[in-house]
Amino acid sequence: MTTLILQHKQSGLSLTQSLGLVFSTLQLWLDKSRQRQQLAQLDARQLSDLGLDRDRVKMEVAKPFWQ
């Protein structure tokens, strides 16, 4: 919490804006995680339709949620 407050004061953002940025970031991470889970469930034909191969999908799915 201290870090957030210090960054808040330095950035010039309001508390509402800072919390909005935190919420947006958390939502983005959750969306990426869900999309990767769905991608991992696609079969070879579906991946081919998207122009992807299984190796590329494995690399994507292995990424941490924040990337």
PQR file with spaces between the fields and no chain letter, atoms N, CA, C, O and H, PARSE charges and radii, in Angstrom:
ATOM       1  N    MET     1       0.825   -1.186    0.000 -0.4000 1.5000
ATOM       2  CA   MET     1       0.000    0.000    0.000 -0.0000 2.0000
ATOM       3  C    MET     1       0.863    1.240    0.000  0.5500 1.7000
ATOM       4  O    MET     1       0.511    2.225   -0.650 -0.5500 1.4000
ATOM       5  N    THR     2       1.972    1.229    0.701 -0.4000 1.5000
ATOM       6  CA   THR     2       2.860    2.380    0.759 -0.0000 2.0000
ATOM       7  C    THR     2       3.374    2.732   -0.628  0.5500 1.7000
ATOM       8  O    THR     2       3.434    3.908   -0.988 -0.5500 1.4000
ATOM       9  H    THR     2       2.257    0.429    1.229  0.4000 1.0000
ATOM      10  N    THR     3       3.745    1.723   -1.408 -0.4000 1.5000
ATOM      11  CA   THR     3       4.251    1.970   -2.752 -0.0000 2.0000
ATOM      12  C    THR     3       3.198    2.663   -3.599  0.5500 1.7000
ATOM      13  O    THR     3       3.507    3.619   -4.311 -0.5500 1.4000
ATOM      14  H    THR     3       3.696    0.768   -1.116  0.4000 1.0000
ATOM      15  N    LEU     4       1.971    2.198   -3.531 -0.4000 1.5000
ATOM      16  CA   LEU     4       0.888    2.792   -4.297 -0.0000 2.0000
ATOM      17  C    LEU     4       0.694    4.255   -3.908  0.5500 1.7000
ATOM      18  O    LEU     4       0.489    5.105   -4.774 -0.5500 1.4000
ATOM      19  H    LEU     4       1.721    1.422   -2.952  0.4000 1.0000
ATOM      20  N    ILE     5       0.755    4.548   -2.632 -0.4000 1.5000
ATOM      21  CA   ILE     5       0.569    5.922   -2.162 -0.0000 2.0000
ATOM      22  C    ILE     5       1.715    6.797   -2.646  0.5500 1.7000
ATOM      23  O    ILE     5       1.482    7.924   -3.085 -0.5500 1.4000
ATOM      24  H    ILE     5       0.921    3.858   -1.928  0.4000 1.0000
ATOM      25  N    LEU     6       2.941    6.306   -2.577 -0.4000 1.5000
ATOM      26  CA   LEU     6       4.081    7.092   -3.039 -0.0000 2.0000
ATOM      27  C    LEU     6       3.996    7.346   -4.535  0.5500 1.7000
ATOM      28  O    LEU     6       4.248    8.462   -4.988 -0.5500 1.4000
ATOM      29  H    LEU     6       3.130    5.391   -2.220  0.4000 1.0000
ATOM      30  N    GLN     7       3.648    6.336   -5.299 -0.4000 1.5000
ATOM      31  CA   GLN     7       3.505    6.512   -6.736 -0.0000 2.0000
ATOM      32  C    GLN     7       2.348    7.441   -7.037  0.5500 1.7000
ATOM      33  O    GLN     7       2.419    8.236   -7.974 -0.5500 1.4000
ATOM      34  H    GLN     7       3.443    5.429   -4.931  0.4000 1.0000
ATOM      35  N    HIS     8       1.311    7.354   -6.276 -0.4000 1.5000
ATOM      36  CA   HIS     8       0.143    8.207   -6.458 -0.0000 2.0000
ATOM      37  C    HIS     8       0.540    9.671   -6.309  0.5500 1.7000
ATOM      38  O    HIS     8       0.138   10.503   -7.122 -0.5500 1.4000
ATOM      39  H    HIS     8       1.253    6.709   -5.515  0.4000 1.0000
ATOM      40  N    LYS     9       1.308    9.992   -5.300 -0.4000 1.5000
ATOM      41  CA   LYS     9       1.721   11.374   -5.062 -0.0000 2.0000
ATOM      42  C    LYS     9       2.667   11.847   -6.147  0.5500 1.7000
ATOM      43  O    LYS     9       2.602   13.009   -6.550 -0.5500 1.4000
ATOM      44  H    LYS     9       1.634    9.316   -4.639  0.4000 1.0000
ATOM      45  N    GLN    10       3.539   10.985   -6.630 -0.4000 1.5000
ATOM      46  CA   GLN    10       4.507   11.375   -7.638 -0.0000 2.0000
ATOM      47  C    GLN    10       3.868   11.524   -9.016  0.5500 1.7000
ATOM      48  O    GLN    10       4.307   12.359   -9.807 -0.5500 1.4000
ATOM      49  H    GLN    10       3.592   10.041   -6.303  0.4000 1.0000
ATOM      50  N    SER    11       2.868   10.753   -9.311 -0.4000 1.5000
ATOM      51  CA   SER    11       2.285   10.757  -10.650 -0.0000 2.0000
ATOM      52  C    SER    11       1.296   11.894  -10.861  0.5500 1.7000
ATOM      53  O    SER    11       1.025   12.272  -12.001 -0.5500 1.4000
ATOM      54  H    SER    11       2.511   10.074   -8.669  0.4000 1.0000
ATOM      55  N    GLY    12       0.767   12.430   -9.805 -0.4000 1.5000
ATOM      56  CA   GLY    12      -0.219   13.486   -9.938 -0.0000 2.0000
ATOM      57  C    GLY    12      -1.616   12.973  -10.240  0.5500 1.7000
ATOM      58  O    GLY    12      -2.514   13.766  -10.522 -0.5500 1.4000
ATOM      59  H    GLY    12       0.987   12.122   -8.880  0.4000 1.0000
ATOM      60  N    LEU    13      -1.817   11.673  -10.187 -0.4000 1.5000
ATOM      61  CA   LEU    13      -3.132   11.097  -10.431 -0.0000 2.0000
ATOM      62  C    LEU    13      -3.959   11.144   -9.153  0.5500 1.7000
ATOM      63  O    LEU    13      -3.427   11.080   -8.045 -0.5500 1.4000
ATOM      64  H    LEU    13      -1.088   11.028   -9.958  0.4000 1.0000
ATOM      65  N    SER    14      -5.253   11.255   -9.330 -0.4000 1.5000
ATOM      66  CA   SER    14      -6.137   11.193   -8.167 -0.0000 2.0000
ATOM      67  C    SER    14      -6.188    9.761   -7.665  0.5500 1.7000
ATOM      68  O    SER    14      -5.799    8.831   -8.372 -0.5500 1.4000
ATOM      69  H    SER    14      -5.685   11.308  -10.230  0.4000 1.0000
ATOM      70  N    LEU    15      -6.662    9.591   -6.459 -0.4000 1.5000
ATOM      71  CA   LEU    15      -6.792    8.249   -5.892 -0.0000 2.0000
ATOM      72  C    LEU    15      -7.724    7.402   -6.758  0.5500 1.7000
ATOM      73  O    LEU    15      -7.460    6.221   -6.986 -0.5500 1.4000
ATOM      74  H    LEU    15      -6.977   10.346   -5.885  0.4000 1.0000
ATOM      75  N    THR    16      -8.793    7.993   -7.230 -0.4000 1.5000
ATOM      76  CA   THR    16      -9.739    7.273   -8.096 -0.0000 2.0000
ATOM      77  C    THR    16      -9.057    6.822   -9.379  0.5500 1.7000
ATOM      78  O    THR    16      -9.258    5.692   -9.825 -0.5500 1.4000
ATOM      79  H    THR    16      -9.007    8.952   -7.045  0.4000 1.0000
ATOM      80  N    GLN    17      -8.255    7.695   -9.974 -0.4000 1.5000
ATOM      81  CA   GLN    17      -7.539    7.334  -11.199 -0.0000 2.0000
ATOM      82  C    GLN    17      -6.524    6.226  -10.926  0.5500 1.7000
ATOM      83  O    GLN    17      -6.399    5.290  -11.715 -0.5500 1.4000
ATOM      84  H    GLN    17      -8.092    8.613   -9.612  0.4000 1.0000
ATOM      85  N    SER    18      -5.805    6.330   -9.818 -0.4000 1.5000
ATOM      86  CA   SER    18      -4.824    5.306   -9.462 -0.0000 2.0000
ATOM      87  C    SER    18      -5.491    3.953   -9.255  0.5500 1.7000
ATOM      88  O    SER    18      -5.001    2.932   -9.739 -0.5500 1.4000
ATOM      89  H    SER    18      -5.907    7.090   -9.177  0.4000 1.0000
ATOM      90  N    LEU    19      -6.599    3.947   -8.541 -0.4000 1.5000
ATOM      91  CA   LEU    19      -7.327    2.691   -8.323 -0.0000 2.0000
ATOM      92  C    LEU    19      -7.888    2.158   -9.632  0.5500 1.7000
ATOM      93  O    LEU    19      -7.929    0.947   -9.847 -0.5500 1.4000
ATOM      94  H    LEU    19      -6.997    4.776   -8.147  0.4000 1.0000
ATOM      95  N    GLY    20      -8.318    3.053  -10.499 -0.4000 1.5000
ATOM      96  CA   GLY    20      -8.801    2.641  -11.816 -0.0000 2.0000
ATOM      97  C    GLY    20      -7.708    1.963  -12.616  0.5500 1.7000
ATOM      98  O    GLY    20      -7.960    0.965  -13.291 -0.5500 1.4000
ATOM      99  H    GLY    20      -8.285    4.037  -10.324  0.4000 1.0000
ATOM     100  N    LEU    21      -6.486    2.499  -12.549 -0.4000 1.5000
ATOM     101  CA   LEU    21      -5.362    1.884  -13.245 -0.0000 2.0000
ATOM     102  C    LEU    21      -5.039    0.507  -12.672  0.5500 1.7000
ATOM     103  O    LEU    21      -4.746   -0.429  -13.416 -0.5500 1.4000
ATOM     104  H    LEU    21      -6.281    3.310  -12.001  0.4000 1.0000
ATOM     105  N    VAL    22      -5.094    0.391  -11.361 -0.4000 1.5000
ATOM     106  CA   VAL    22      -4.852   -0.909  -10.722 -0.0000 2.0000
ATOM     107  C    VAL    22      -5.917   -1.910  -11.169  0.5500 1.7000
ATOM     108  O    VAL    22      -5.593   -3.039  -11.537 -0.5500 1.4000
ATOM     109  H    VAL    22      -5.332    1.152  -10.757  0.4000 1.0000
ATOM     110  N    PHE    23      -7.168   -1.503  -11.138 -0.4000 1.5000
ATOM     111  CA   PHE    23      -8.255   -2.389  -11.553 -0.0000 2.0000
ATOM     112  C    PHE    23      -8.101   -2.786  -13.023  0.5500 1.7000
ATOM     113  O    PHE    23      -8.279   -3.954  -13.370 -0.5500 1.4000
ATOM     114  H    PHE    23      -7.431   -0.585  -10.840  0.4000 1.0000
ATOM     115  N    SER    24      -7.774   -1.830  -13.880 -0.4000 1.5000
ATOM     116  CA   SER    24      -7.593   -2.120  -15.308 -0.0000 2.0000
ATOM     117  C    SER    24      -6.471   -3.118  -15.533  0.5500 1.7000
ATOM     118  O    SER    24      -6.590   -4.021  -16.361 -0.5500 1.4000
ATOM     119  H    SER    24      -7.629   -0.882  -13.598  0.4000 1.0000
ATOM     120  N    THR    25      -5.387   -2.956  -14.799 -0.4000 1.5000
ATOM     121  CA   THR    25      -4.259   -3.872  -14.925 -0.0000 2.0000
ATOM     122  C    THR    25      -4.645   -5.281  -14.479  0.5500 1.7000
ATOM     123  O    THR    25      -4.317   -6.260  -15.149 -0.5500 1.4000
ATOM     124  H    THR    25      -5.290   -2.223  -14.126  0.4000 1.0000
ATOM     125  N    LEU    26      -5.333   -5.379  -13.361 -0.4000 1.5000
ATOM     126  CA   LEU    26      -5.785   -6.691  -12.882 -0.0000 2.0000
ATOM     127  C    LEU    26      -6.741   -7.345  -13.874  0.5500 1.7000
ATOM     128  O    LEU    26      -6.673   -8.553  -14.102 -0.5500 1.4000
ATOM     129  H    LEU    26      -5.600   -4.584  -12.817  0.4000 1.0000
ATOM     130  N    GLN    27      -7.628   -6.552  -14.461 -0.4000 1.5000
ATOM     131  CA   GLN    27      -8.572   -7.066  -15.448 -0.0000 2.0000
ATOM     132  C    GLN    27      -7.839   -7.564  -16.696  0.5500 1.7000
ATOM     133  O    GLN    27      -8.192   -8.603  -17.254 -0.5500 1.4000
ATOM     134  H    GLN    27      -7.683   -5.571  -14.276  0.4000 1.0000
ATOM     135  N    LEU    28      -6.820   -6.824  -17.130 -0.4000 1.5000
ATOM     136  CA   LEU    28      -6.027   -7.232  -18.287 -0.0000 2.0000
ATOM     137  C    LEU    28      -5.333   -8.560  -18.026  0.5500 1.7000
ATOM     138  O    LEU    28      -5.333   -9.443  -18.884 -0.5500 1.4000
ATOM     139  H    LEU    28      -6.533   -5.980  -16.677  0.4000 1.0000
ATOM     140  N    TRP    29      -4.736   -8.705  -16.836 -0.4000 1.5000
ATOM     141  CA   TRP    29      -4.069   -9.950  -16.482 -0.0000 2.0000
ATOM     142  C    TRP    29      -5.045  -11.120  -16.462  0.5500 1.7000
ATOM     143  O    TRP    29      -4.720  -12.209  -16.936 -0.5500 1.4000
ATOM     144  H    TRP    29      -4.735   -7.988  -16.139  0.4000 1.0000
ATOM     145  N    LEU    30      -6.235  -10.902  -15.920 -0.4000 1.5000
ATOM     146  CA   LEU    30      -7.246  -11.950  -15.880 -0.0000 2.0000
ATOM     147  C    LEU    30      -7.693  -12.330  -17.294  0.5500 1.7000
ATOM     148  O    LEU    30      -7.856  -13.511  -17.603 -0.5500 1.4000
ATOM     149  H    LEU    30      -6.498  -10.017  -15.535  0.4000 1.0000
ATOM     150  N    ASP    31      -7.888  -11.328  -18.144 -0.4000 1.5000
ATOM     151  CA   ASP    31      -8.281  -11.591  -19.532 -0.0000 2.0000
ATOM     152  C    ASP    31      -7.218  -12.405  -20.266  0.5500 1.7000
ATOM     153  O    ASP    31      -7.545  -13.355  -20.978 -0.5500 1.4000
ATOM     154  H    ASP    31      -7.756  -10.369  -17.892  0.4000 1.0000
ATOM     155  N    LYS    32      -5.949  -12.037  -20.096 -0.4000 1.5000
ATOM     156  CA   LYS    32      -4.864  -12.783  -20.746 -0.0000 2.0000
ATOM     157  C    LYS    32      -4.854  -14.232  -20.276  0.5500 1.7000
ATOM     158  O    LYS    32      -4.695  -15.146  -21.085 -0.5500 1.4000
ATOM     159  H    LYS    32      -5.684  -11.266  -19.518  0.4000 1.0000
ATOM     160  N    SER    33      -5.021  -14.445  -18.990 -0.4000 1.5000
ATOM     161  CA   SER    33      -5.022  -15.790  -18.447 -0.0000 2.0000
ATOM     162  C    SER    33      -6.157  -16.619  -19.036  0.5500 1.7000
ATOM     163  O    SER    33      -5.958  -17.771  -19.421 -0.5500 1.4000
ATOM     164  H    SER    33      -5.150  -13.703  -18.333  0.4000 1.0000
ATOM     165  N    ARG    34      -7.330  -16.038  -19.102 -0.4000 1.5000
ATOM     166  CA   ARG    34      -8.495  -16.757  -19.667 -0.0000 2.0000
ATOM     167  C    ARG    34      -8.288  -17.062  -21.147  0.5500 1.7000
ATOM     168  O    ARG    34      -8.585  -18.167  -21.600 -0.5500 1.4000
ATOM     169  H    ARG    34      -7.492  -15.102  -18.789  0.4000 1.0000
ATOM     170  N    GLN    35      -7.783  -16.096  -21.897 -0.4000 1.5000
ATOM     171  CA   GLN    35      -7.556  -16.304  -23.327 -0.0000 2.0000
ATOM     172  C    GLN    35      -6.537  -17.413  -23.569  0.5500 1.7000
ATOM     173  O    GLN    35      -6.695  -18.220  -24.484 -0.5500 1.4000
ATOM     174  H    GLN    35      -7.542  -15.198  -21.530  0.4000 1.0000
ATOM     175  N    ARG    36      -5.503  -17.447  -22.752 -0.4000 1.5000
ATOM     176  CA   ARG    36      -4.497  -18.501  -22.909 -0.0000 2.0000
ATOM     177  C    ARG    36      -5.071  -19.866  -22.559  0.5500 1.7000
ATOM     178  O    ARG    36      -4.727  -20.859  -23.198 -0.5500 1.4000
ATOM     179  H    ARG    36      -5.375  -16.791  -22.008  0.4000 1.0000
ATOM     180  N    GLN    37      -5.942  -19.932  -21.556 -0.4000 1.5000
ATOM     181  CA   GLN    37      -6.593  -21.197  -21.220 -0.0000 2.0000
ATOM     182  C    GLN    37      -7.459  -21.670  -22.386  0.5500 1.7000
ATOM     183  O    GLN    37      -7.463  -22.855  -22.720 -0.5500 1.4000
ATOM     184  H    GLN    37      -6.222  -19.125  -21.036  0.4000 1.0000
ATOM     185  N    GLN    38      -8.186  -20.751  -22.998 -0.4000 1.5000
ATOM     186  CA   GLN    38      -9.030  -21.103  -24.142 -0.0000 2.0000
ATOM     187  C    GLN    38      -8.181  -21.523  -25.336  0.5500 1.7000
ATOM     188  O    GLN    38      -8.516  -22.483  -26.030 -0.5500 1.4000
ATOM     189  H    GLN    38      -8.184  -19.789  -22.726  0.4000 1.0000
ATOM     190  N    LEU    39      -7.092  -20.815  -25.576 -0.4000 1.5000
ATOM     191  CA   LEU    39      -6.192  -21.142  -26.674 -0.0000 2.0000
ATOM     192  C    LEU    39      -5.634  -22.551  -26.510  0.5500 1.7000
ATOM     193  O    LEU    39      -5.521  -23.295  -27.484 -0.5500 1.4000
ATOM     194  H    LEU    39      -6.819  -20.035  -25.013  0.4000 1.0000
ATOM     195  N    ALA    40      -5.289  -22.914  -25.291 -0.4000 1.5000
ATOM     196  CA   ALA    40      -4.724  -24.234  -25.012 -0.0000 2.0000
ATOM     197  C    ALA    40      -5.721  -25.355  -25.298  0.5500 1.7000
ATOM     198  O    ALA    40      -5.316  -26.498  -25.512 -0.5500 1.4000
ATOM     199  H    ALA    40      -5.382  -22.310  -24.499  0.4000 1.0000
ATOM     200  N    GLN    41      -7.003  -25.046  -25.306 -0.4000 1.5000
ATOM     201  CA   GLN    41      -8.033  -26.068  -25.522 -0.0000 2.0000
ATOM     202  C    GLN    41      -8.395  -26.263  -26.991  0.5500 1.7000
ATOM     203  O    GLN    41      -9.158  -27.173  -27.316 -0.5500 1.4000
ATOM     204  H    GLN    41      -7.331  -24.118  -25.133  0.4000 1.0000
ATOM     205  N    LEU    42      -7.865  -25.431  -27.882 -0.4000 1.5000
ATOM     206  CA   LEU    42      -8.201  -25.557  -29.300 -0.0000 2.0000
ATOM     207  C    LEU    42      -7.501  -26.763  -29.912  0.5500 1.7000
ATOM     208  O    LEU    42      -6.386  -27.110  -29.522 -0.5500 1.4000
ATOM     209  H    LEU    42      -7.245  -24.692  -27.618  0.4000 1.0000
ATOM     210  N    ASP    43      -8.166  -27.398  -30.874 -0.4000 1.5000
ATOM     211  CA   ASP    43      -7.553  -28.536  -31.553 -0.0000 2.0000
ATOM     212  C    ASP    43      -6.709  -28.041  -32.732  0.5500 1.7000
ATOM     213  O    ASP    43      -6.682  -26.848  -33.035 -0.5500 1.4000
ATOM     214  H    ASP    43      -9.072  -27.116  -31.191  0.4000 1.0000
ATOM     215  N    ALA    44      -6.025  -28.979  -33.388 -0.4000 1.5000
ATOM     216  CA   ALA    44      -5.078  -28.642  -34.458 -0.0000 2.0000
ATOM     217  C    ALA    44      -5.764  -27.904  -35.612  0.5500 1.7000
ATOM     218  O    ALA    44      -5.185  -26.973  -36.172 -0.5500 1.4000
ATOM     219  H    ALA    44      -6.047  -29.948  -33.142  0.4000 1.0000
ATOM     220  N    ARG    45      -6.977  -28.303  -35.971 -0.4000 1.5000
ATOM     221  CA   ARG    45      -7.695  -27.649  -37.063 -0.0000 2.0000
ATOM     222  C    ARG    45      -8.022  -26.198  -36.714  0.5500 1.7000
ATOM     223  O    ARG    45      -7.852  -25.296  -37.534 -0.5500 1.4000
ATOM     224  H    ARG    45      -7.446  -29.059  -35.516  0.4000 1.0000
ATOM     225  N    GLN    46      -8.490  -25.989  -35.497 -0.4000 1.5000
ATOM     226  CA   GLN    46      -8.824  -24.638  -35.061 -0.0000 2.0000
ATOM     227  C    GLN    46      -7.581  -23.754  -35.023  0.5500 1.7000
ATOM     228  O    GLN    46      -7.627  -22.592  -35.427 -0.5500 1.4000
ATOM     229  H    GLN    46      -8.628  -26.721  -34.830  0.4000 1.0000
ATOM     230  N    LEU    47      -6.478  -24.302  -34.541 -0.4000 1.5000
ATOM     231  CA   LEU    47      -5.228  -23.537  -34.520 -0.0000 2.0000
ATOM     232  C    LEU    47      -4.772  -23.197  -35.931  0.5500 1.7000
ATOM     233  O    LEU    47      -4.297  -22.091  -36.191 -0.5500 1.4000
ATOM     234  H    LEU    47      -6.440  -25.246  -34.213  0.4000 1.0000
ATOM     235  N    SER    48      -4.919  -24.155  -36.836 -0.4000 1.5000
ATOM     236  CA   SER    48      -4.560  -23.926  -38.229 -0.0000 2.0000
ATOM     237  C    SER    48      -5.398  -22.799  -38.835  0.5500 1.7000
ATOM     238  O    SER    48      -4.883  -21.969  -39.584 -0.5500 1.4000
ATOM     239  H    SER    48      -5.305  -25.053  -36.625  0.4000 1.0000
ATOM     240  N    ASP    49      -6.677  -22.776  -38.510 -0.4000 1.5000
ATOM     241  CA   ASP    49      -7.554  -21.702  -38.985 -0.0000 2.0000
ATOM     242  C    ASP    49      -7.083  -20.333  -38.507  0.5500 1.7000
ATOM     243  O    ASP    49      -7.294  -19.324  -39.180 -0.5500 1.4000
ATOM     244  H    ASP    49      -7.095  -23.451  -37.902  0.4000 1.0000
ATOM     245  N    LEU    50      -6.446  -20.305  -37.344 -0.4000 1.5000
ATOM     246  CA   LEU    50      -5.934  -19.050  -36.786 -0.0000 2.0000
ATOM     247  C    LEU    50      -4.503  -18.756  -37.237  0.5500 1.7000
ATOM     248  O    LEU    50      -3.947  -17.704  -36.922 -0.5500 1.4000
ATOM     249  H    LEU    50      -6.274  -21.125  -36.797  0.4000 1.0000
ATOM     250  N    GLY    51      -3.914  -19.701  -37.978 -0.4000 1.5000
ATOM     251  CA   GLY    51      -2.544  -19.527  -38.440 -0.0000 2.0000
ATOM     252  C    GLY    51      -1.519  -19.801  -37.348  0.5500 1.7000
ATOM     253  O    GLY    51      -0.411  -19.266  -37.377 -0.5500 1.4000
ATOM     254  H    GLY    51      -4.366  -20.555  -38.234  0.4000 1.0000
ATOM     255  N    LEU    52      -1.894  -20.635  -36.388 -0.4000 1.5000
ATOM     256  CA   LEU    52      -1.009  -20.965  -35.272 -0.0000 2.0000
ATOM     257  C    LEU    52      -0.673  -22.442  -35.297  0.5500 1.7000
ATOM     258  O    LEU    52      -1.414  -23.248  -35.859 -0.5500 1.4000
ATOM     259  H    LEU    52      -2.794  -21.069  -36.364  0.4000 1.0000
ATOM     260  N    ASP    53       0.445  -22.791  -34.687 -0.4000 1.5000
ATOM     261  CA   ASP    53       0.773  -24.200  -34.517 -0.0000 2.0000
ATOM     262  C    ASP    53       0.901  -24.505  -33.024  0.5500 1.7000
ATOM     263  O    ASP    53       0.964  -23.599  -32.193 -0.5500 1.4000
ATOM     264  H    ASP    53       1.047  -22.136  -34.230  0.4000 1.0000
ATOM     265  N    ARG    54       0.938  -25.780  -32.709 -0.4000 1.5000
ATOM     266  CA   ARG    54       0.933  -26.216  -31.308 -0.0000 2.0000
ATOM     267  C    ARG    54       2.150  -25.684  -30.540  0.5500 1.7000
ATOM     268  O    ARG    54       2.031  -25.333  -29.366 -0.5500 1.4000
ATOM     269  H    ARG    54       0.887  -26.516  -33.384  0.4000 1.0000
ATOM     270  N    ASP    55       3.315  -25.624  -31.192 -0.4000 1.5000
ATOM     271  CA   ASP    55       4.517  -25.126  -30.507 -0.0000 2.0000
ATOM     272  C    ASP    55       4.361  -23.664  -30.107  0.5500 1.7000
ATOM     273  O    ASP    55       4.747  -23.272  -29.006 -0.5500 1.4000
ATOM     274  H    ASP    55       3.411  -25.909  -32.146  0.4000 1.0000
ATOM     275  N    ARG    56       3.801  -22.872  -30.992 -0.4000 1.5000
ATOM     276  CA   ARG    56       3.584  -21.448  -30.695 -0.0000 2.0000
ATOM     277  C    ARG    56       2.596  -21.299  -29.530  0.5500 1.7000
ATOM     278  O    ARG    56       2.775  -20.454  -28.653 -0.5500 1.4000
ATOM     279  H    ARG    56       3.487  -23.191  -31.886  0.4000 1.0000
ATOM     280  N    VAL    57       1.573  -22.118  -29.540 -0.4000 1.5000
ATOM     281  CA   VAL    57       0.570  -22.067  -28.478 -0.0000 2.0000
ATOM     282  C    VAL    57       1.200  -22.472  -27.143  0.5500 1.7000
ATOM     283  O    VAL    57       0.920  -21.851  -26.118 -0.5500 1.4000
ATOM     284  H    VAL    57       1.428  -22.805  -30.252  0.4000 1.0000
ATOM     285  N    LYS    58       2.031  -23.487  -27.145 -0.4000 1.5000
ATOM     286  CA   LYS    58       2.694  -23.910  -25.908 -0.0000 2.0000
ATOM     287  C    LYS    58       3.533  -22.778  -25.326  0.5500 1.7000
ATOM     288  O    LYS    58       3.548  -22.570  -24.113 -0.5500 1.4000
ATOM     289  H    LYS    58       2.259  -23.991  -27.977  0.4000 1.0000
ATOM     290  N    MET    59       4.230  -22.050  -26.191 -0.4000 1.5000
ATOM     291  CA   MET    59       5.038  -20.915  -25.730 -0.0000 2.0000
ATOM     292  C    MET    59       4.144  -19.822  -25.135  0.5500 1.7000
ATOM     293  O    MET    59       4.469  -19.237  -24.102 -0.5500 1.4000
ATOM     294  H    MET    59       4.219  -22.218  -27.176  0.4000 1.0000
ATOM     295  N    GLU    60       3.041  -19.562  -25.782 -0.4000 1.5000
ATOM     296  CA   GLU    60       2.126  -18.510  -25.309 -0.0000 2.0000
ATOM     297  C    GLU    60       1.492  -18.899  -23.976  0.5500 1.7000
ATOM     298  O    GLU    60       1.419  -18.084  -23.057 -0.5500 1.4000
ATOM     299  H    GLU    60       2.776  -20.037  -26.622  0.4000 1.0000
ATOM     300  N    VAL    61       1.041  -20.126  -23.876 -0.4000 1.5000
ATOM     301  CA   VAL    61       0.371  -20.600  -22.669 -0.0000 2.0000
ATOM     302  C    VAL    61       1.331  -20.634  -21.476  0.5500 1.7000
ATOM     303  O    VAL    61       0.901  -20.480  -20.332 -0.5500 1.4000
ATOM     304  H    VAL    61       1.100  -20.789  -24.623  0.4000 1.0000
ATOM     305  N    ALA    62       2.611  -20.833  -21.733 -0.4000 1.5000
ATOM     306  CA   ALA    62       3.607  -20.922  -20.660 -0.0000 2.0000
ATOM     307  C    ALA    62       3.972  -19.552  -20.074  0.5500 1.7000
ATOM     308  O    ALA    62       4.615  -19.485  -19.027 -0.5500 1.4000
ATOM     309  H    ALA    62       2.959  -20.958  -22.662  0.4000 1.0000
ATOM     310  N    LYS    63       3.576  -18.482  -20.725 -0.4000 1.5000
ATOM     311  CA   LYS    63       3.911  -17.141  -20.235 -0.0000 2.0000
ATOM     312  C    LYS    63       3.217  -16.853  -18.896  0.5500 1.7000
ATOM     313  O    LYS    63       2.109  -17.327  -18.645 -0.5500 1.4000
ATOM     314  H    LYS    63       3.053  -18.536  -21.576  0.4000 1.0000
ATOM     315  N    PRO    64       3.877  -16.081  -18.054 -0.5600 1.5000
ATOM     316  CA   PRO    64       3.221  -15.660  -16.805  0.2800 2.0000
ATOM     317  C    PRO    64       2.027  -14.741  -17.118  0.5500 1.7000
ATOM     318  O    PRO    64       1.992  -14.106  -18.171 -0.5500 1.4000
ATOM     319  N    PHE    65       1.085  -14.677  -16.232 -0.4000 1.5000
ATOM     320  CA   PHE    65      -0.143  -13.913  -16.487 -0.0000 2.0000
ATOM     321  C    PHE    65       0.112  -12.428  -16.730  0.5500 1.7000
ATOM     322  O    PHE    65      -0.699  -11.768  -17.380 -0.5500 1.4000
ATOM     323  H    PHE    65       1.113  -15.193  -15.376  0.4000 1.0000
ATOM     324  N    TRP    66       1.211  -11.894  -16.226 -0.4000 1.5000
ATOM     325  CA   TRP    66       1.449  -10.464  -16.369 -0.0000 2.0000
ATOM     326  C    TRP    66       2.117  -10.095  -17.696  0.5500 1.7000
ATOM     327  O    TRP    66       2.298   -8.912  -17.987 -0.5500 1.4000
ATOM     328  H    TRP    66       1.870  -12.430  -15.698  0.4000 1.0000
ATOM     329  N    GLN    67       2.478  -11.078  -18.490 -0.4000 1.5000
ATOM     330  CA   GLN    67       3.092  -10.781  -19.781 -0.0000 2.0000
ATOM     331  C    GLN    67       2.115  -10.927  -20.907  0.5500 1.7000
ATOM     332  O    GLN    67       2.472  -10.713  -22.065 -0.5500 1.4000
ATOM     333  H    GLN    67       2.331  -12.039  -18.253  0.4000 1.0000
